[in-house]
């Protein structure tokens, strides 16, 4: 199995260097290292409890997760000590596994504020945002009336995940961390979400994606450039799409010796 590009790779957008993370004094991540270059999709696969969502939350600066060792770099800059808004301003985006409902805040108003912060424009035109939304809802196969609804309130699982992809399109990040975007989706919704990700990649071919999942299903629609297996808070194997195929055949038990 070929290793991923290591930390300090000069071409990497996102670098995770020997990352150790604890929650309430318990170590969850025990030295994770990987690098995502421009234009590549890297799939991080692991069972429940392996540390996948801990990694996603840590990358975006959730204060419940304490980095005890290691670094997170975006474009070569160490962002480990930066706040969530500062990391987002550097071009890092997180698509949530369980997007929060925010009653009273429309999708349009939320995106206007988020885009203004990302672009450093204090008062972004509502018309400009609306025009971009119309274009992207069309490309993603969404009803444009969707943007007048309150953020995630009453949304189906598929609508929530498509809304995350809409946000990714409008925010124009350099690297996107998608935390179990396929979770809870049926076959049709999964195909639509994967198509949406590919639409964003067409518009931003340099976008790097870290796709976190424990199913191979989404990889049937979105072919990764690299696959990493996370077990017990460590990456125990890295390789190409054949690694996901082996996982499908043999399960995570085939990799547990490496974790030990």
TIPAVEX-25856 format. One record per residue (C-alpha): residue number from 0; x, y, z. Coordinates in steps of 0.1 Angstrom, whole numbers, plus 5000, padded with zeros to 4 digits. Example, Ala and Ser with C-alpha at 12.3 -4.5 7.8 and 13.67 -1.06 7.14 Angstrom:
<sites>
+-----+------+------+------+
| pos |    u |    v |    w |
+-----+------+------+------+
|   0 | 5123 | 4955 | 5078 |
|   1 | 5137 | 4989 | 5071 |
+-----+------+------+------+
</sites>
This chain:
<sites>
+-----+------+------+------+
| pos |    u |    v |    w |
+-----+------+------+------+
|   0 | 5000 | 5000 | 5000 |
|   1 | 5014 | 5033 | 4990 |
|   2 | 5016 | 5059 | 5018 |
|   3 | 4999 | 5093 | 5015 |
|   4 | 5019 | 5124 | 5011 |
|   5 | 5034 | 5132 | 5045 |
|   6 | 5032 | 5163 | 5066 |
|   7 | 5051 | 5193 | 5054 |
|   8 | 5045 | 5183 | 5018 |
|   9 | 5050 | 5216 | 4998 |
|  10 | 5019 | 5209 | 4977 |
|  11 | 4994 | 5201 | 5005 |
|  12 | 4965 | 5223 | 5012 |
|  13 | 4957 | 5206 | 5045 |
|  14 | 4984 | 5189 | 5066 |
|  15 | 4978 | 5170 | 5098 |
|  16 | 5010 | 5164 | 5116 |
|  17 | 5013 | 5138 | 5144 |
|  18 | 4980 | 5150 | 5159 |
|  19 | 4971 | 5139 | 5194 |
|  20 | 4937 | 5149 | 5208 |
|  21 | 4920 | 5144 | 5241 |
|  22 | 4884 | 5148 | 5253 |
|  23 | 4879 | 5153 | 5291 |
|  24 | 4913 | 5138 | 5297 |
|  25 | 4909 | 5108 | 5275 |
|  26 | 4931 | 5105 | 5245 |
|  27 | 4911 | 5098 | 5213 |
|  28 | 4936 | 5106 | 5185 |
|  29 | 4970 | 5092 | 5190 |
|  30 | 4993 | 5106 | 5163 |
|  31 | 4973 | 5112 | 5131 |
|  32 | 4993 | 5124 | 5101 |
|  33 | 4980 | 5129 | 5066 |
|  34 | 4981 | 5156 | 5038 |
|  35 | 4955 | 5166 | 5012 |
|  36 | 4970 | 5182 | 4980 |
|  37 | 4951 | 5205 | 4957 |
|  38 | 4924 | 5189 | 4936 |
|  39 | 4924 | 5155 | 4954 |
|  40 | 4897 | 5136 | 4973 |
|  41 | 4911 | 5117 | 5003 |
|  42 | 4887 | 5093 | 5020 |
|  43 | 4892 | 5086 | 5057 |
|  44 | 4874 | 5054 | 5067 |
|  45 | 4869 | 5039 | 5102 |
|  46 | 4842 | 5023 | 5123 |
|  47 | 4822 | 5041 | 5150 |
|  48 | 4844 | 5052 | 5178 |
|  49 | 4876 | 5052 | 5158 |
|  50 | 4881 | 5090 | 5161 |
|  51 | 4867 | 5102 | 5128 |
|  52 | 4843 | 5128 | 5141 |
|  53 | 4869 | 5138 | 5168 |
|  54 | 4893 | 5147 | 5139 |
|  55 | 4866 | 5166 | 5120 |
|  56 | 4857 | 5187 | 5151 |
|  57 | 4893 | 5193 | 5160 |
|  58 | 4901 | 5205 | 5125 |
|  59 | 4875 | 5233 | 5128 |
|  60 | 4885 | 5242 | 5164 |
|  61 | 4858 | 5228 | 5186 |
|  62 | 4869 | 5238 | 5221 |
|  63 | 4857 | 5205 | 5236 |
|  64 | 4886 | 5188 | 5219 |
|  65 | 4921 | 5195 | 5233 |
|  66 | 4952 | 5192 | 5210 |
|  67 | 4979 | 5178 | 5233 |
|  68 | 5005 | 5173 | 5205 |
|  69 | 5010 | 5179 | 5168 |
|  70 | 4999 | 5206 | 5143 |
|  71 | 4971 | 5214 | 5118 |
|  72 | 4984 | 5234 | 5088 |
|  73 | 4964 | 5251 | 5060 |
|  74 | 4985 | 5263 | 5030 |
|  75 | 5015 | 5256 | 5052 |
|  76 | 5003 | 5280 | 5080 |
|  77 | 4999 | 5265 | 5115 |
|  78 | 4963 | 5271 | 5124 |
|  79 | 4962 | 5249 | 5155 |
|  80 | 4957 | 5278 | 5179 |
|  81 | 4933 | 5297 | 5157 |
|  82 | 4896 | 5301 | 5164 |
|  83 | 4869 | 5285 | 5141 |
|  84 | 4862 | 5318 | 5122 |
|  85 | 4899 | 5323 | 5117 |
|  86 | 4903 | 5288 | 5103 |
|  87 | 4873 | 5293 | 5080 |
|  88 | 4888 | 5326 | 5069 |
|  89 | 4919 | 5306 | 5058 |
|  90 | 4898 | 5285 | 5035 |
|  91 | 4888 | 5255 | 5057 |
|  92 | 4852 | 5242 | 5055 |
|  93 | 4834 | 5216 | 5076 |
|  94 | 4803 | 5198 | 5064 |
|  95 | 4786 | 5184 | 5095 |
|  96 | 4774 | 5149 | 5100 |
|  97 | 4744 | 5163 | 5119 |
|  98 | 4737 | 5198 | 5108 |
|  99 | 4720 | 5220 | 5134 |
| 100 | 4686 | 5235 | 5130 |
| 101 | 4685 | 5273 | 5134 |
| 102 | 4649 | 5285 | 5136 |
| 103 | 4644 | 5321 | 5125 |
| 104 | 4675 | 5323 | 5103 |
| 105 | 4668 | 5317 | 5066 |
| 106 | 4693 | 5299 | 5044 |
| 107 | 4697 | 5331 | 5024 |
| 108 | 4706 | 5353 | 5054 |
| 109 | 4729 | 5327 | 5069 |
| 110 | 4748 | 5324 | 5037 |
| 111 | 4750 | 5361 | 5033 |
| 112 | 4766 | 5365 | 5067 |
| 113 | 4789 | 5335 | 5061 |
| 114 | 4800 | 5347 | 5027 |
| 115 | 4807 | 5382 | 5039 |
| 116 | 4829 | 5368 | 5067 |
| 117 | 4847 | 5345 | 5042 |
| 118 | 4853 | 5373 | 5016 |
| 119 | 4861 | 5400 | 5042 |
| 120 | 4832 | 5422 | 5029 |
| 121 | 4813 | 5438 | 5057 |
| 122 | 4780 | 5444 | 5039 |
| 123 | 4776 | 5419 | 5011 |
| 124 | 4748 | 5427 | 4987 |
| 125 | 4716 | 5406 | 4992 |
| 126 | 4712 | 5407 | 4954 |
| 127 | 4747 | 5393 | 4948 |
| 128 | 4741 | 5365 | 4972 |
| 129 | 4707 | 5357 | 4958 |
| 130 | 4720 | 5356 | 4922 |
| 131 | 4747 | 5331 | 4932 |
| 132 | 4722 | 5311 | 4951 |
| 133 | 4699 | 5309 | 4921 |
| 134 | 4728 | 5296 | 4900 |
| 135 | 4739 | 5270 | 4925 |
| 136 | 4705 | 5257 | 4935 |
| 137 | 4699 | 5251 | 4898 |
| 138 | 4733 | 5233 | 4894 |
| 139 | 4726 | 5212 | 4925 |
| 140 | 4690 | 5204 | 4914 |
| 141 | 4674 | 5222 | 4943 |
| 142 | 4642 | 5243 | 4944 |
| 143 | 4654 | 5280 | 4948 |
| 144 | 4625 | 5285 | 4973 |
| 145 | 4646 | 5263 | 4996 |
| 146 | 4667 | 5293 | 5004 |
| 147 | 4638 | 5312 | 5021 |
| 148 | 4633 | 5283 | 5046 |
| 149 | 4649 | 5285 | 5081 |
| 150 | 4683 | 5268 | 5082 |
| 151 | 4678 | 5230 | 5084 |
| 152 | 4644 | 5234 | 5102 |
| 153 | 4621 | 5206 | 5090 |
| 154 | 4647 | 5195 | 5064 |
| 155 | 4649 | 5159 | 5055 |
| 156 | 4683 | 5141 | 5059 |
| 157 | 4690 | 5145 | 5022 |
| 158 | 4680 | 5182 | 5022 |
| 159 | 4703 | 5189 | 5051 |
| 160 | 4733 | 5173 | 5034 |
| 161 | 4725 | 5190 | 5001 |
| 162 | 4724 | 5223 | 5020 |
| 163 | 4759 | 5216 | 5033 |
| 164 | 4771 | 5211 | 4997 |
| 165 | 4753 | 5244 | 4988 |
| 166 | 4772 | 5261 | 5016 |
| 167 | 4805 | 5246 | 5004 |
| 168 | 4798 | 5260 | 4969 |
| 169 | 4790 | 5295 | 4981 |
| 170 | 4818 | 5297 | 5007 |
| 171 | 4845 | 5288 | 4981 |
| 172 | 4868 | 5270 | 5005 |
| 173 | 4903 | 5257 | 4996 |
| 174 | 4898 | 5225 | 5015 |
| 175 | 4866 | 5209 | 5027 |
| 176 | 4863 | 5183 | 5055 |
| 177 | 4830 | 5164 | 5049 |
| 178 | 4821 | 5145 | 5081 |
| 179 | 4800 | 5115 | 5071 |
| 180 | 4781 | 5134 | 5044 |
| 181 | 4766 | 5100 | 5034 |
| 182 | 4752 | 5092 | 5068 |
| 183 | 4715 | 5085 | 5068 |
| 184 | 4710 | 5089 | 5031 |
| 185 | 4692 | 5065 | 5008 |
| 186 | 4706 | 5055 | 4975 |
| 187 | 4689 | 5083 | 4955 |
| 188 | 4699 | 5110 | 4980 |
| 189 | 4734 | 5097 | 4982 |
| 190 | 4738 | 5099 | 4944 |
| 191 | 4724 | 5135 | 4944 |
| 192 | 4748 | 5146 | 4971 |
| 193 | 4778 | 5130 | 4954 |
| 194 | 4768 | 5147 | 4921 |
| 195 | 4767 | 5180 | 4940 |
| 196 | 4802 | 5175 | 4953 |
| 197 | 4814 | 5168 | 4918 |
| 198 | 4796 | 5200 | 4906 |
| 199 | 4815 | 5221 | 4931 |
| 200 | 4848 | 5204 | 4921 |
| 201 | 4841 | 5213 | 4884 |
| 202 | 4839 | 5249 | 4895 |
| 203 | 4869 | 5247 | 4919 |
| 204 | 4893 | 5221 | 4905 |
| 205 | 4919 | 5229 | 4930 |
| 206 | 4896 | 5221 | 4960 |
| 207 | 4910 | 5195 | 4983 |
| 208 | 4885 | 5172 | 5001 |
| 209 | 4889 | 5151 | 5032 |
| 210 | 4858 | 5128 | 5030 |
| 211 | 4852 | 5110 | 5063 |
| 212 | 4830 | 5079 | 5062 |
| 213 | 4827 | 5043 | 5074 |
| 214 | 4808 | 5031 | 5043 |
| 215 | 4822 | 5025 | 5008 |
| 216 | 4788 | 5034 | 4992 |
| 217 | 4797 | 5071 | 4985 |
| 218 | 4830 | 5061 | 4969 |
| 219 | 4810 | 5043 | 4942 |
| 220 | 4800 | 5078 | 4931 |
| 221 | 4830 | 5098 | 4941 |
| 222 | 4863 | 5081 | 4933 |
| 223 | 4890 | 5090 | 4959 |
| 224 | 4927 | 5097 | 4951 |
| 225 | 4937 | 5081 | 4984 |
| 226 | 4921 | 5061 | 5012 |
| 227 | 4932 | 5061 | 5048 |
| 228 | 4920 | 5036 | 5075 |
| 229 | 4916 | 5050 | 5110 |
| 230 | 4914 | 5026 | 5139 |
| 231 | 4920 | 5032 | 5176 |
| 232 | 4929 | 5069 | 5169 |
| 233 | 4957 | 5061 | 5144 |
| 234 | 4959 | 5058 | 5106 |
| 235 | 4969 | 5021 | 5102 |
| 236 | 4969 | 5019 | 5064 |
| 237 | 4969 | 5042 | 5034 |
| 238 | 4965 | 5034 | 4997 |
| 239 | 4943 | 5038 | 4967 |
| 240 | 4907 | 5029 | 4961 |
| 241 | 4916 | 4992 | 4963 |
| 242 | 4919 | 4997 | 5000 |
| 243 | 4882 | 5006 | 5002 |
| 244 | 4875 | 4975 | 4981 |
| 245 | 4894 | 4953 | 5005 |
| 246 | 4876 | 4969 | 5034 |
| 247 | 4843 | 4960 | 5017 |
| 248 | 4853 | 4924 | 5014 |
| 249 | 4871 | 4918 | 5047 |
| 250 | 4857 | 4945 | 5071 |
| 251 | 4877 | 4965 | 5096 |
| 252 | 4888 | 4933 | 5114 |
| 253 | 4914 | 4928 | 5086 |
| 254 | 4932 | 4959 | 5099 |
| 255 | 4929 | 4955 | 5136 |
| 256 | 4963 | 4938 | 5139 |
| 257 | 4979 | 4969 | 5124 |
| 258 | 4960 | 4991 | 5150 |
| 259 | 4973 | 4969 | 5178 |
+-----+------+------+------+
</sites>
